[in-house]
Amino acid sequence: MILNKAIDAYQRVAAIMAEIEQILPSRKAEEIVLLVREMESVQEEIRDMDQDVMAAIRHGGQIHGEKIQELVSMMKQIQQTNRRLVPQVSTIMAVQKNELQKLKTGSSMMRRYHSHTPKSGRLLQSAG
């Protein structure tokens, strides 16, 4: 049944968000990015089944009332978690972006640096 599949998918999103929430204090950006990508993949699955879920709700809303309530409850839980996570993830990503920009700037500066000393080995010739 499509509602069960949708509930399972939303539960996977909630589980991934819980993992992200546990990792956030350690600021492990690489792990967070991997989890976010996994979550986006599950969200894509959810988007693909949205039409079927809506059809099931329209045609059997009274029959599937309990499943619909469970689905709505999962959606609300994910929305609340999302509100907590977005500011934290955004902050981490902004810091990562800033660090990357500093590294790029430093690398660019080093590429432009040229020594003005002659390359003939003059110090070695005059030492002997």
C-alpha positions, 0 to 999 in steps of 0.5 A, a space after each residue: 500500500 502506498 501510504 505504508 511506503 510513504 510512512 516508511 520513507 518519511 521515517 527514513 528521513 526522520 532517522 537521517 535527520 536524527 543522525 545529522 542532529 547527533 553529528 552537528 556538535 562535532 561539526 564533521 562537515 563531510 559526514 553531514 554532507 553525506 547524510 544530507 545527500 542520502 536524505 535528499 535521495 529519500 526525499 526524491 523518492 517521496 516526491 515521486 510517490 506524492 501523486 499516488 499518496 494524494 490519490 489514496 487520500 482522496 479515494 480512501 481517506 476515511 478507510 485509511 484515516 489512521 495511516 493518514 494521521 500517522 503520515 501527517 504526524 511524521 511530516 510534522 515531526 520532520 518539519 520541527 526537526 528541520 526548523 532546528 537543523 537548518 540554522 545549525 547546518 547553515 552556520 557550519 556550511 558558511 564556516 566551511 565555505 569561509 575556510 575554503 575561500 581562505 585556502 583558495 586565497 592563500 594558494 592563489 597568493 603563493 602561485 603569484 609569489 616569485 623569488 627575485 634572487 638569481 637562480 644561478 647558484 651564486 651563493 655556492 659559487 662564492 662559498 668556495 
